Amino acid sequence: MTVTHGQPLTTEITDILVAHCGLDADAAARAPAASLEELGMDSLALLELSAVVADRWRVQIPEQAGQLSIPAVADLVARRSQPPGHTENSIVIAAPLPLVWEMTNDLARWTELFTEYAEVEILHRDGDTVRFRLTMHPDENGIAWSWVSERHADPTSHQVRAHRVETGPFEYMRIHWAYTEEPEGVRMTWVQDFAMKPTAPVDNAGMTARINANSRVQLAVIKERVERAYPGGGDE
């Protein structure tokens, strides 16, 4: 249950509709799954709802809000009022920077470096900028998720910036890779900034937890596989 200001957000949205938009509270209680349009909310009422929600939560209600139920509006407001997703994870790889950079930026080898990717298809390459399609191994439901991303690598600063072109459940997804030399090797850091769409199966907080958990797994796998490829490294 989404709660804000000490009460369920659905209750707050209902109170706004009753106080500002002329909603019949009894009708809403009898039909909790009804859309705002089915509850008699016209375009003027929806404009008033949008104004109050924008003032109270700094959230914009879409034009199609009339097709949503009150709980769906509450869920939309809850998701959009969340802080955006942000993760930062890193690992130190005991290998020289040129090797770490080369192996982790060779997209054709990502199916060997990561455990989650089944296929990498290069769609377009322009210097250090690459557009490519990633396809994952099927999940527990047999679905093989796939999307297009674009990635720009800067070999001088040893940084990479990428973003999803096909965003899927994300409103946006931006990724920053950084490589820094340390006494023990190369620290590779992944920073991801994103926001989930209101229709996504998880919210920003849920996806943050998922990305953090998976990033730690993948970083450990990459560390082991790069160090194994380094003659002076982890095979001793």
Disulfide bonds with the S-S distance in Angstrom:
none
